[in-house]
């Protein structure tokens, strides 16, 4: 029987003969190249300083500020 040869069956189903493996490898390589390209382009264009609006980040104060003082402690 021609289909009963286990050596040929293993050669046909080897990982390097599967197109989805090569597609995954190509997508991985393209995404890695894109990351490197973005880093290289960003290194050539420095960030401009931004004016700091206040003492917080995104409108949230960086320290605890309260307009009310705590009530005085009363002995019991």
Buried (B, 14 or more C-beta within 10 A) or exposed (E): EEEEEEEEEEEEEEEEEEEEEEEEEEEEEEEEEEEEEEEEEEEEEEEEEEEEEEEEEEEEEEEEEEEEEEEEEEEE
